[in-house]
Amino acid sequence: VSVIRKNSEEETALSSLILGTEMRTVLILDSQGTSIIKKIIMPSAAVTILVHGLLENEYRLIVGCRDDRVYFIRNGEVGFSLRHLINYVYL
């Protein structure tokens, strides 16, 4: 579970809830928490989520998952995992 601000970094700005589920999805809810804005399919169930950026501009999510990998999501698209990056750098 995490929170992403919609369009401003201010403490009082509208925010959306981000949920990682056991069904290998990351859900971004609207500011009221009543509907899903984005549904992102992950390779594994999320354990922890770190947020950087704003929902209406550019954002990145760093998601630690149960398969011992860290995945990067940029504007709703899942990138490669940290383990893949480390293997690529050292090979």
BAFISE-452919 format. One record per residue: residue in three letters; x, y, z of N, C-alpha, C in turn. Coordinates in steps of 0.05 Angstrom, whole numbers, padded with zeros to 5 digits, always signed. Layout:
<recs>
ALAXYZXYZXYZ ...
</recs>
This chain:
<recs>
VAL+00017-00024+00000+00000+00000+00000+00018+00025+00000 SER+00011+00044-00017+00025+00069-00018+00006+00090-00029 VAL+00015+00115-00030-00001+00137-00039+00015+00153-00060 ILE+00001+00162-00081+00014+00179-00101-00003+00205-00104 ARG+00010+00227-00103-00004+00253-00106-00011+00256-00135 LYS-00034+00270-00140-00045+00272-00166-00030+00292-00184 ASN-00028+00317-00176-00016+00337-00193+00000+00358-00179 SER+00005+00355-00153+00021+00374-00137+00035+00360-00115 GLU+00058+00369-00107+00074+00357-00086+00065+00367-00058 GLU+00045+00385-00057+00037+00396-00031+00023+00374-00014 GLU+00026+00377+00012+00014+00358+00031-00016+00355+00028 THR-00030+00378+00021-00059+00378+00019-00069+00371-00009 ALA-00052+00363-00027-00060+00357-00055-00076+00331-00055 LEU-00093+00328-00076-00108+00303-00079-00088+00280-00084 SER-00094+00257-00072-00077+00234-00074-00093+00209-00083 SER-00080+00190-00093-00092+00164-00100-00078+00142-00085 LEU-00094+00122-00077-00083+00099-00063-00072+00079-00084 ILE-00049+00068-00077-00037+00047-00094-00037+00021-00077 LEU-00048+00000-00089-00050-00026-00075-00036-00048-00091 GLY-00019-00063-00077-00008-00087-00089-00023-00111-00079 THR-00032-00128-00097-00049-00151-00089-00035-00177-00091 GLU-00046-00198-00079-00036-00225-00081-00041-00237-00108 MET-00058-00224-00123-00065-00234-00150-00046-00222-00171 ARG-00022-00213-00163-00001-00202-00180-00010-00177-00195 THR-00025-00160-00183-00032-00135-00196-00026-00112-00177 VAL-00020-00089-00189-00018-00064-00175-00041-00047-00184 LEU-00057-00037-00165-00081-00022-00172-00077+00007-00163 ILE-00083+00026-00180-00083+00054-00172-00112+00063-00172 LEU-00122+00071-00148-00150+00079-00145-00153+00109-00148 ASP-00178+00118-00154-00183+00147-00156-00181+00159-00128 SER-00184+00186-00127-00179+00200-00101-00200+00193-00080 GLN-00224+00184-00088-00244+00175-00069-00241+00146-00061 GLY-00225+00131-00076-00221+00103-00071-00244+00085-00080 THR-00260+00095-00099-00284+00080-00107-00280+00066-00134 SER-00261+00074-00150-00257+00061-00176-00227+00058-00183 ILE-00221+00040-00200-00193+00034-00208-00186+00052-00232 ILE-00164+00068-00229-00154+00084-00251-00136+00068-00269 LYS-00118+00053-00257-00099+00036-00272-00097+00009-00258 LYS-00094-00011-00275-00089-00038-00266-00064-00048-00280 ILE-00043-00054-00264-00018-00062-00276-00012-00091-00268 ILE-00009-00108-00288-00004-00137-00282+00026-00140-00277 MET+00033-00153-00255+00060-00157-00247+00068-00187-00250 PRO+00094-00193-00252+00103-00221-00253+00100-00235-00227 SER+00097-00220-00204+00096-00232-00178+00080-00214-00160 ALA+00072-00223-00137+00057-00207-00117+00074-00186-00105 ALA+00064-00162-00103+00079-00139-00091+00080-00142-00061 VAL+00103-00135-00050+00107-00134-00021+00109-00105-00011 THR+00124-00089-00026+00128-00061-00019+00128-00044-00044 ILE+00119-00019-00041+00118+00000-00064+00129+00026-00056 LEU+00148+00036-00072+00159+00063-00068+00151+00080-00092 VAL+00141+00105-00086+00130+00122-00107+00148+00146-00111 HIS+00152+00154-00136+00166+00178-00143+00152+00192-00166 GLY+00144+00217-00163+00131+00233-00184+00102+00237-00177 LEU+00088+00248-00198+00059+00254-00196+00043+00238-00216 LEU+00019+00231-00208+00002+00214-00225-00004+00227-00252 GLU-00010+00253-00253-00018+00266-00278+00006+00274-00295 ASN+00029+00274-00284+00053+00281-00299+00068+00255-00305 GLU+00092+00252-00295+00108+00228-00298+00112+00216-00271 TYR+00109+00190-00269+00114+00177-00243+00128+00150-00248 ARG+00141+00142-00226+00155+00116-00226+00147+00102-00200 LEU+00143+00076-00202+00138+00060-00179+00160+00039-00178 ILE+00172+00036-00154+00192+00015-00150+00178-00006-00132 VAL+00175-00030-00143+00158-00050-00130+00175-00074-00122 GLY+00177-00080-00096+00191-00104-00087+00170-00127-00086 CYS+00177-00149-00098+00158-00171-00101+00167-00197-00086 ARG+00148-00215-00084+00153-00241-00070+00173-00259-00084 ASP+00179-00254-00109+00199-00270-00123+00228-00260-00119 ASP+00232-00243-00098+00258-00231-00092+00269-00213-00114 ARG+00251-00201-00129+00260-00182-00149+00247-00155-00144 VAL+00260-00135-00155+00250-00107-00153+00243-00099-00182 TYR+00218-00092-00186+00209-00083-00213+00204-00053-00214 PHE+00209-00042-00237+00205-00014-00242+00181-00009-00259 ILE+00162+00007-00251+00139+00015-00267+00141+00044-00273 ARG+00140+00051-00299+00142+00079-00307+00116+00085-00323 ASN+00100+00103-00312+00075+00112-00324+00057+00088-00332 GLY+00056+00068-00315+00038+00045-00320+00050+00022-00335 GLU+00075+00024-00344+00088+00002-00358+00110-00011-00341 VAL+00108-00037-00338+00128-00052-00322+00154-00055-00338 GLY+00176-00046-00326+00202-00050-00338+00215-00076-00328 PHE+00241-00077-00331+00254-00102-00322+00260-00100-00292 SER+00269-00122-00281+00274-00124-00252+00302-00116-00246 LEU+00307-00109-00221+00334-00102-00212+00353-00125-00216 ARG+00344-00150-00212+00361-00173-00216+00370-00175-00245 HIS+00352-00169-00264+00360-00169-00292+00381-00147-00297 LEU+00377-00124-00285+00396-00102-00289+00423-00110-00278 ILE+00424-00122-00254+00450-00130-00243+00464-00151-00260 ASN+00449-00170-00270+00460-00191-00287+00471-00179-00313 TYR+00457-00159-00324+00465-00146-00348+00491-00130-00344 VAL+00493-00116-00322+00517-00100-00316+00542-00117-00311 TYR+00538-00140-00298+00561-00157-00291+00568-00177-00313 LEU+00552-00180-00333+00559-00199-00355+00575-00187-00376 
</recs>
